[in-house]
Amino acid sequence: MKTTITKKRIILVVLISAVSIVLTTAALATAPSGIISSTVQARAGFVDPVDIKFKVGQQQDVINVREAQQTVMQTIIIGPNGSTGWHSHPGPVVVLIKSGALTLYGGDDPQCTGRTYSAGQAFIDSGQGHVHIGRNESSSENVELWVTYFDVPAGAPFRIDAASPGNCSF
């Protein structure tokens, strides 16, 4: 009988610990702010096996996706001084700036150097755990993004909230 009570206590302690870790991680995540709208336009899986390869920059940074899963398309409008919150994605992401300007900061940049993209420009985020934040640093203008997320597991989120990596003062 003592063994059964001890096992139950161990299971209870493990469950409480797991819930505490999940809640602590959720509490540390940075929420988006100033999002005026966020609309998923479409989500679909490839019928045939598809491999995707992006080459970015002069050093030819290569992003390979083998047998890509679902693709999601979304429009996002961020109000003045708003942000996406720190987050990552399961696969690569192509972002088109339709209007306004978005400044992107990487969680792995110790200097917290933003790169600003303006209307008519596009960029690729590698996904695969690259933590970043997009900020509308205008005090008067919205930024509108058209975003395509590649290699999203079926039924899984295409955005993964993250805690601030601590490299930026905001």
TADA-V295638 format. One line per field, one symbol per residue. ss: DSSP state (~ for helix, > for strand, _ for the rest). A space follows every 10 residues. Layout:
ss=???
//
This chain:
ss=_~~~~~~~~~ ~~~~~~~~~~ ~~~~~~~~>_ __>>>>>>>> >>>>>_____ _>>>>>____ >>>>>____> >>>>>>>>>> >>>___>>__ __>>>>>>>_ >>>>>>____ ____>>>>__ _>>>>_____ _>>>>_____ __>>>>>>>> >>_______> >_>_______
//
